[in-house]
Amino acid sequence: MQAADWKSKGKFISVAGRSIFVVDEGRRAAPVLLILHGYPSCSYDYWKVLPLLSRYFRVIIHDHLGFGFSDKPTDYSYSLIEQAEMALALWQEMGIKEAHLLGHDYGTSVVTEIVARWNFGFRPIQIKSINIGNGSMLIDMAQLLLSQKILIHKTLGPLLAQVATRRYFQYNMKKLWADPGQYNPQEMDVIFDINFDPAARKVFSKITRYILERYKFYNRWLDQGLYQTDLPIHIYWADKDPVAVIAMAHRLHKNIPGSTLEILENVGHYPMLEAPEPWARMILRHIAPVAKP
């Protein structure tokens, strides 16, 4: 699927004066699954699994501000807290009353901010379950890529964002696949084309500083968030992720009362692209409303 094909599947919704790109598929009467994508990609990550997930759910995926086809304003902090606010405002604008919430990578920290707010009594939508995977919420355990370390630097980060090439992007992304035979450079070309236009390059280093927020809000998002919530939490992890290592999944499972853990073996950081059907069926085994795929 090319960038234009994916764009044709979605629409733009204005939230607080910002244009947010949203893909919304499945029966309107079906239970809702809200997906929060990762970094440095966009909603396109889910193009392979959307047909299966939308058999059971109304699936809503949006590009966070600064990503994909959504606006990339320079007058925006790109805090994960603000991304959570935008997501909640978007869902309210769309009339969503209750939903399952699924986050991957960067999206898991948007999820944890929403969980923290839930624990504090702020509940603009009813959350049926929390589903998280392959995100470095336990930032002390993360094995960050060199490019990530450079991008959070105040001086070097903006410079790398401006000069990074398609080849450099491909080089870094390929490291995240466990099976090189499943890596599709054409898919990464699409993500690069969608995500790295001139407007994106101006804000990409600022976006990458979300990593620092994982340190700053560690207690809010974990000790006061995931570890204390009454929400059902399902953890899904691909075990060959070189950044969000499998030990994170076991530690989260140990510390989150009542959580479930399911592991996808011999798969890397982007399981929805590397092993789409096994990953989707793993999700559906826990939250599918009718059938057991």
C-alpha positions as CSV (number, residue, x, y, z in Angstrom):
1,M,0.0,0.0,0.0
2,Q,1.4,3.4,-1.0
3,A,1.1,6.7,0.9
4,A,-1.7,8.0,-1.3
5,D,-3.7,4.7,-0.8
6,W,-3.4,5.1,3.0
7,K,-4.3,8.7,2.9
8,S,-7.4,7.9,0.9
9,K,-8.6,5.6,3.7
10,G,-8.7,8.5,6.2
11,K,-10.0,11.9,6.9
12,F,-9.0,15.1,8.7
13,I,-10.6,16.2,11.9
14,S,-9.9,19.6,13.5
15,V,-9.0,19.5,17.2
16,A,-8.1,22.7,19.0
17,G,-7.3,24.3,15.7
18,R,-5.0,21.4,14.6
19,S,-5.7,19.1,11.7
20,I,-5.5,15.4,12.8
21,F,-5.4,12.6,10.3
22,V,-7.7,9.7,11.3
23,V,-8.5,6.3,9.8
24,D,-11.9,5.0,11.1
25,E,-12.9,1.5,9.8
26,G,-15.4,-1.2,10.9
27,R,-19.1,-1.3,11.8
28,R,-20.2,1.8,13.7
29,A,-22.2,-0.4,16.0
30,A,-19.1,-2.6,16.9
31,P,-17.0,-2.1,20.0
32,V,-14.4,0.5,19.5
33,L,-10.6,-0.1,19.4
34,L,-8.5,3.0,19.7
35,I,-4.9,2.6,18.5
36,L,-2.0,4.9,19.4
37,H,1.0,4.4,17.1
38,G,4.7,4.5,17.7
39,Y,7.8,6.5,16.8
40,P,9.2,7.3,14.3
41,S,6.3,6.1,12.2
42,C,2.6,6.7,12.0
43,S,-0.8,5.1,11.6
44,Y,0.4,3.4,8.4
45,D,2.0,0.8,10.8
46,Y,-1.4,-0.9,11.0
47,W,-2.2,-1.2,7.3
48,K,-1.7,-5.0,7.3
49,V,-3.7,-5.8,10.5
50,L,-6.6,-3.3,9.9
51,P,-8.7,-5.7,7.8
52,L,-8.6,-8.4,10.5
53,L,-9.1,-6.1,13.5
54,S,-12.0,-4.3,11.8
55,R,-14.0,-7.5,11.5
56,Y,-14.5,-7.3,15.2
57,F,-14.1,-3.7,16.1
58,R,-14.6,-0.2,14.9
59,V,-10.9,0.6,14.7
60,I,-9.8,4.2,15.0
61,I,-6.1,5.1,14.4
62,H,-4.9,8.7,14.2
63,D,-1.5,10.3,13.5
64,H,-0.2,12.1,16.5
65,L,0.6,15.7,15.9
66,G,4.0,15.9,14.3
67,F,3.6,12.5,12.6
68,G,2.2,11.2,9.4
69,F,-0.4,13.3,7.7
70,S,-1.4,15.3,10.8
71,D,-0.2,18.9,11.3
72,K,3.4,19.5,12.3
73,P,3.2,22.9,14.1
74,T,6.4,24.5,15.4
75,D,4.4,26.3,18.2
76,Y,3.7,23.0,20.1
77,S,5.7,21.3,22.8
78,Y,5.2,17.7,21.6
79,S,4.9,16.6,25.2
80,L,3.3,13.2,25.7
81,I,0.9,14.9,28.0
82,E,-0.3,17.2,25.3
83,Q,-0.5,14.2,22.9
84,A,-2.8,12.5,25.4
85,E,-4.9,15.6,25.6
86,M,-5.2,15.8,21.8
87,A,-6.2,12.1,21.6
88,L,-8.9,12.4,24.3
89,A,-10.2,15.6,22.6
90,L,-10.2,13.9,19.2
91,W,-12.2,10.9,20.6
92,Q,-14.7,13.2,22.3
93,E,-15.1,15.1,19.0
94,M,-15.8,11.8,17.3
95,G,-18.5,10.9,19.9
96,I,-16.6,7.9,21.4
97,K,-18.2,6.9,24.7
98,E,-16.3,3.7,25.5
99,A,-13.4,1.8,23.9
100,H,-10.5,-0.6,24.3
101,L,-7.2,1.2,24.1
102,L,-4.1,-0.1,22.4
103,G,-0.6,1.4,22.4
104,H,2.7,0.5,20.8
105,D,6.1,2.1,21.4
106,Y,5.6,5.9,21.8
107,G,1.9,5.3,22.0
108,T,2.3,3.3,25.2
109,S,3.4,6.5,27.1
110,V,0.3,8.3,25.7
111,V,-1.7,5.4,27.2
112,T,0.0,5.6,30.6
113,E,-0.8,9.3,30.8
114,I,-4.5,8.5,30.1
115,V,-4.3,5.7,32.7
116,A,-2.9,8.1,35.3
117,R,-5.7,10.5,34.6
118,W,-8.2,7.7,34.9
119,N,-6.8,6.8,38.4
120,F,-7.2,10.5,39.4
121,G,-10.8,10.4,38.4
122,F,-10.7,12.1,35.0
123,R,-12.7,9.8,32.7
124,P,-14.0,11.5,29.6
125,I,-14.5,8.1,28.0
126,Q,-15.0,4.7,29.5
127,I,-12.0,2.4,29.0
128,K,-12.8,-1.3,28.6
129,S,-9.2,-2.5,28.6
130,I,-5.7,-1.3,28.2
131,N,-3.4,-3.1,25.7
132,I,0.3,-2.3,25.5
133,G,3.3,-3.7,23.8
134,N,7.0,-3.1,22.9
135,G,7.2,0.3,24.4
136,S,10.1,1.6,26.6
137,M,8.0,2.8,29.5
138,L,10.6,1.3,31.7
139,I,13.1,3.7,30.3
140,D,15.9,2.6,32.7
141,M,15.9,-0.7,30.8
142,A,15.7,0.7,27.2
143,Q,18.5,-0.1,24.8
144,L,18.3,3.2,22.8
145,L,19.7,3.5,19.3
146,L,22.5,5.9,18.7
147,S,20.2,8.0,16.5
148,Q,17.7,8.4,19.3
149,K,20.5,9.6,21.7
150,I,21.7,12.1,19.1
151,L,18.2,13.4,18.3
152,I,17.4,14.3,22.0
153,H,20.6,16.5,22.0
154,K,19.6,20.2,21.8
155,T,22.2,21.1,19.2
156,L,23.0,17.8,17.4
157,G,19.3,16.6,17.3
158,P,17.9,19.3,15.0
159,L,20.9,19.0,12.7
160,L,20.5,15.2,12.3
161,A,16.8,15.7,11.7
162,Q,17.6,18.0,8.8
163,V,20.2,15.9,7.1
164,A,19.0,12.3,7.8
165,T,18.5,10.5,4.5
166,R,16.2,7.8,3.3
167,R,19.1,5.3,3.4
168,Y,19.9,6.3,7.0
169,F,16.3,5.8,8.0
170,Q,16.3,2.3,6.3
171,Y,19.5,1.4,8.1
172,N,18.1,2.2,11.5
173,M,14.7,0.6,11.0
174,K,16.1,-2.6,9.7
175,K,17.8,-3.2,13.0
176,L,14.4,-3.5,14.6
177,W,13.3,-6.6,12.7
178,A,14.2,-10.0,14.0
179,D,13.7,-11.7,10.6
180,P,15.5,-9.8,7.9
181,G,13.4,-11.7,5.4
182,Q,10.2,-10.0,6.7
183,Y,11.7,-6.5,6.4
184,N,10.1,-4.7,3.5
185,P,12.1,-1.6,2.4
186,Q,9.1,-0.4,0.3
187,E,7.0,-0.1,3.5
188,M,9.8,1.9,5.1
189,D,9.9,4.1,2.0
190,V,6.2,4.9,2.5
191,I,6.7,5.7,6.1
192,F,9.7,7.9,5.3
193,D,7.7,9.7,2.6
194,I,4.8,10.3,4.9
195,N,6.8,11.2,8.0
196,F,9.8,13.2,6.8
197,D,8.6,16.1,4.8
198,P,10.3,19.5,5.4
199,A,7.7,20.4,8.1
200,A,8.4,17.2,10.0
201,R,12.1,17.7,10.0
202,K,11.7,21.0,11.7
203,V,10.0,19.4,14.7
204,F,11.4,15.9,14.8
205,S,14.2,16.5,17.3
206,K,11.6,18.1,19.6
207,I,9.4,15.1,19.2
208,T,12.2,12.8,20.1
209,R,12.6,14.5,23.5
210,Y,9.6,12.4,24.6
211,I,12.3,10.0,25.8
212,L,13.3,12.5,28.6
213,E,9.6,12.7,29.7
214,R,9.7,9.0,30.4
215,Y,12.3,9.7,33.1
216,K,10.5,12.9,34.4
217,F,7.1,11.3,34.7
218,Y,8.2,7.8,35.6
219,N,6.4,7.8,38.9
220,R,3.2,9.4,37.5
221,W,2.9,6.9,34.6
222,L,4.0,3.8,36.4
223,D,3.8,4.0,40.2
224,Q,0.6,6.1,40.1
225,G,-0.6,4.8,36.8
226,L,-0.2,1.3,35.5
227,Y,0.8,-0.2,38.9
228,Q,-2.3,1.1,40.7
229,T,-5.1,1.1,38.1
230,D,-8.3,-1.0,38.3
231,L,-8.4,-1.2,34.5
232,P,-7.8,-4.6,32.8
233,I,-4.3,-4.6,31.4
234,H,-3.1,-6.9,28.7
235,I,0.7,-6.9,27.8
236,Y,1.7,-8.2,24.3
237,W,5.4,-8.4,23.5
238,A,7.5,-9.4,20.6
239,D,10.5,-11.0,22.2
240,K,13.4,-10.0,19.8
241,D,12.9,-6.3,20.2
242,P,16.5,-4.8,20.5
243,V,15.2,-1.6,22.1
244,A,12.2,-2.4,24.2
245,V,13.7,-5.7,25.5
246,I,11.6,-8.6,26.6
247,A,12.7,-8.2,30.2
248,M,10.5,-5.1,30.3
249,A,7.4,-7.2,29.6
250,H,8.2,-9.5,32.5
251,R,8.8,-6.6,34.9
252,L,5.6,-4.9,33.9
253,H,3.6,-8.1,34.2
254,K,5.1,-8.7,37.7
255,N,4.3,-5.1,38.9
256,I,0.8,-4.7,37.4
257,P,-1.8,-6.6,39.5
258,G,-4.1,-8.9,37.4
259,S,-2.3,-8.2,34.1
260,T,-2.0,-10.8,31.4
261,L,1.2,-11.3,29.3
262,E,1.4,-12.9,25.9
263,I,4.7,-13.2,24.1
264,L,5.2,-13.3,20.3
265,E,8.4,-15.3,19.7
266,N,11.2,-14.5,17.2
267,V,9.6,-11.2,16.2
268,G,11.1,-7.7,16.5
269,H,9.9,-4.2,17.5
270,Y,7.2,-3.8,14.8
271,P,5.2,-7.0,15.2
272,M,2.2,-5.6,13.3
273,L,4.4,-5.3,10.2
274,E,6.8,-8.2,10.7
275,A,4.2,-10.8,11.8
276,P,0.8,-9.1,11.2
277,E,-1.6,-12.1,11.5
278,P,-0.1,-13.7,14.6
279,W,0.1,-10.3,16.3
280,A,-3.5,-9.4,15.4
281,R,-4.8,-12.8,16.6
282,M,-2.9,-12.4,19.8
283,I,-4.7,-9.1,20.5
284,L,-8.0,-10.5,19.5
285,R,-7.7,-13.6,21.8
286,H,-8.0,-11.2,24.7
287,I,-10.5,-8.6,23.6
288,A,-12.5,-9.8,20.6
289,P,-16.1,-9.3,21.5
290,V,-17.7,-12.2,19.6
291,A,-15.5,-14.8,18.1
292,K,-12.2,-16.3,19.2
293,P,-9.9,-16.0,16.2
